[in-house]
Amino acid sequence: MPANGNLALGKEERVTGRSLVESLFRGGESRSMSYYPLRVVYRLISHDKAPVRILVSVPKKCFKRAVKRNRVKRQIRESYRRHKHLLDEKMSLRSDQTLVMAFIWMDDQLHDSANVSHRVKSLLLRIGERL
């Protein structure tokens, strides 16, 4: 848990803007890893508003109903919010760069929040090791 206790997920921590999203997915510098049913695509960019910025995507192909897509997005955001301190510690050493990440859901089944939380935490730890 972070020393300052800030567990909020503010607007400045979210990926916005078409150019940033395109640079994340079209750039040759992006890295990707999976822990089914999640896939994360990440990239370091020059310093931005926050040390880490995220995007959460649940394709309509997986869930036709918006209620289910929103539930999965809420689970992923909440899991990230609880475990973001794992990356904040690593990124504090890289004050000149920002980590941009996109979490993408790949399954057409719902999972319980504990399972999603475990997978998000594992992916964040693996990204932290590679930084």
N, C-alpha and C positions, 0 to 999 in steps of 0.2 A: 504494500500500500504506500502511496506517495506521502512524503512528509507533510506537504501542505494540505493534503486531504481533498484536492480538487479532482473530483471524479466526473465533472460535467463534460458533455460532448457538445461544444458550442458550434456556431455557424462557421467560424474561421477554421475549424478542424474538418470541414467537409469539402470534398472536391466539387468545385463548381466551374462552369465555363467549358465550352466546347474545345477550346485549344488545349487545355490541360488534360482533358479526357483523351483526346486524340494523341497527344504526346505520350500518354501512358500506354495506350494500346498499339500505336503504330511505331513507336520509337524502338530502335534496335537495342537500346540500353535497358529495356524492361526485363525483369526476371519474373518467373512464375513458379508456384509450387501448389500441390494439392494435398488435402487430407479429406477424403470423401466424407461428406457431400459438399465440401467447400474447396474453392480454388482461389488463390490470392495472386494478383499481379501487382508488382511493386517496382518503384523506380525512385532514385534520388535525383532531385532537381536543385537548382540554385535556391537560396533561402527565400522562403515565402512567409505568409502570415503566421503559420504555426509549424512546429517541428515535425508533426505527423498529420497528414490529411487522409481521409478515407472516403470511399464510395462503396455503396452496397447495391448489388444488382441481383434480382431474382427474376429470371426470364418468364415471360408469359407462357412459353412452351412447357415449363415445369408445372405451373399452377395457373389454370384458366381464371380462377376466382381471385379477385383483388384482395379479399379478406385473408386468404391463405398466404399470398405474396407479402402482404403487409405484416403478417404475423412473423414470417421468417426474417424479414428485414429488421423487425423490432428485436427479435432474438439475437441476431448478429450484432446490431448496434449496442445492445445492452451488454453482451459479452465483451465486445471491444472496450466499451466504457469502463468496465470493471478491471480489465487487464491491460489497459493502455500504458500503465506505469512501466511495464516491462520494456517498452520501446522508448518511452520518454527518457529513461536513464541512459540508453545507448545514444539517442539523438542529442542529448545535452553535450556530448563530447564533440559533435559535429554541428557547431552553431552556424556554419555557413551553408548548410544544406537542409532540405526538407524531404522527408520520405512521403511519397504519394502511393496509396494502396487502394486496390479495388477488390472487394470480396464478392465472389460470384457463386451462387448456389447452383449445384449441378444435379440434384435429385428431384424426383417427382413425388417424394414422400415427405411428410412432416416428421420432424425429430423433436424430442423433448429438449427443453432449455439447457439441462445439465450436459447433454451430449454436444449440443452446439457450442456451449461455453468451453468445454474441454478441447474441442477441435480448434476454436479460435485462439485459445491460449497456447496450444501446441504450435500453431502456425506463427504466432507472434514470437515465441521463443526461438523458432527456427530462423525467422527473419533476423532477429537480434543477433544470432550467432554468425550470420553471413555478413553483417554490417561491419 
